[in-house]
Amino acid sequence: MQTSVTFKNLDSSDTLKSYVQDKLDRFDRLLDNPGEANVVLSVEKFRHMAEINIIGDRLAINGKEETVDMYSAIDMVLDKLEKQIKKSKEKIRERRSNNKSRNKGILETEISGAEEERESHIRIKHIEYKPMDVEEAALQLDLLDDNFLVFTNALSDQVNVLYRRKDGHYGLIQPSS
């Protein structure tokens, strides 16, 4: 894990820096891809504060702790961050398993009628869509292999389509009211 340590109102210490880096190395097993950690260690009067921001695997996790001892502040904030990472990974796993079970309900059929002479086929896909907000739909679309997702907007109760554009951004189609 790439780590940057900043000291505020505190002399920079190689022992503190190596302590933080050793502790952050245990997060490499929790993250699928290498992450980046920004650590700020500061002292104000008798309060020792440790603030850590971890960015990686589509996660941005922040934690801050203050105690009378710097080492205990570092340990406490790392425990908080570990809980947050595990919780967010579990949410992603749940979404993937829900998505797989929802995809089993999709039926695909091909219709070819009298137009077979022109060799045109229409593929009909029956889907079940559930109410969600646009941000949740974007997360679902990231998990799918499709280029679009049909869902009911939880705010407007209307059917919307979120699609992935060629430039990598998203587009939203919603009915006008």
N, C-alpha and C positions, 0 to 999 in steps of 0.2 A: 504494500500500500504506500502510495506517495504521501508523505507527511510533511507539513510545514508547521513549525512551532514558533509562536510569537510571544515575547515576554513584555509585560507592561508593569512598570513600577517595580521591577524585579531584575536582578542581575541574571544574565543568561547563564544557564548551568548545563553542562554536557550530561550530567547524571540525570537531571530531570528530562532532558530531551531524549536520551536513550531509554529511560523508563517509559515515557509516553509511546515511543516507537515500538518498543517490545510489546506493550499492552495492545497497541492497535494492530499488530500483526495477527492477533487471534481473530480479528474480524475478516481476514482474507478467506477463511474457511466458510464464513457465512455469506459472503458476496460471490456471485458467479464470475464477475469480471473485476479487474483491479480497480480500486476506488481511490479517491483523493480525500485526505483529511486535513483540515485547517484547525490548528489548536492555538488557543489564546490562553496563556497563563498570566494572571494578574494578582496584585496584592493591593488592598486598600485598608489601611490601618491594620486591624487584626484579622481581616477577612481574606482568605486565600480562595481565589475563584479560578475555575477551570471551565472553559467553553470549547466544545468540539463540534465541528460541522463535517459530516461525511457525505460525499457525493459519489454515487456509483450505482450501477444496475437500475437506472431510472428512479433512484431514490435520492432524496435530499433530507438528511436526518440531522437534527440539531439537539444539543444538550448542554445544560449549564448547571453547575453545582458550586456551592461555596461552603467552606468549613474553616476551621482554625488551622488545619494542616493541608499543605498542597498535595501530598501523596494521597490522602484520603479523599480529597476533592476529585482528583483524577480517577481514582477507583470508582467512586460513586457515579460520576458522569459516564464512565465506560459501561457500568452496569445498566444505566438507563438506556444508553444507545443500543446495547445488545438486545434489550427487551423490545425496543422500537423496531429494530431490524427483523427480529423473529416474527413480530406481529405483522409487519408489512409483507414479509415473505409468505406467511400463512394466508393473508388476504388474497395474494396473487394465486396461490395454490387453489383456494376455494373458488375463485373466479374461473380458473381454468377447468376445474372439475364441473362446475355448473354449466360452463360453456359447452363442454363435451356432451353432457347429458341433454342440453338443449339442441345440439346439432343432430342428435339421434332422431329427433322429431321432424327433421327436414326431409321431405319427400321430393324426389326429382322424377319427373316424367317427361317424355318427349312426345310431342304431337306432330304427326305428319298426316295430312289428309289428302285431298285431291291435288294439293299443290306439290306432290311428290315429283311430278314431271319437272318442276322448276328446282327441285332438290332443296327446298327451304324447310327447316325444322325449327319449331318453337319449343324451347325448353321451359317448362313451368316448374317453379320452385315454391312449395308451400312452406311458410315459416311461421314460427310463433314468436311474437315480439312482446317484450315486457316494458312497463314504464320505467324510465331512467332519465337522468339529466344528461346534458351534452358531454360533460367531463367524463362521466362513467361510460358513456357510449364510445368516447375516444379510447378509453382504456380497453374496452371490449374489442374494438376494431384492431388495436395493436395485437391482441391475442389471436385474432382470426387470420386466416390466410386470404380472405376475401378482400375486395377493394371497396366494399360498401357494407353498411349495417342499417337495417330498418328497425326503428324503435318508436315507442310512444313517448313523447316528451312529457315528463312528469309535471312540468310547470303549466303547459298549455293543453294537455290531454289530446294532442294531435299527433298523427303519424308523421315522423321525420325520417330523412335518409341522410346518414353521415357517410361521406365517401372520401377515399384517399386520392389526392390529386397527383399528377405526374411529377410535380416539383417536391413532393413529400409532405406537403401541408394537407390540411383537411378542408373539405367543403361540406356545407350543410344545406339540405333542401327541406324547406318547410312550407306548408300551405299558407297562402295569404289569408288574412281574416277579414 
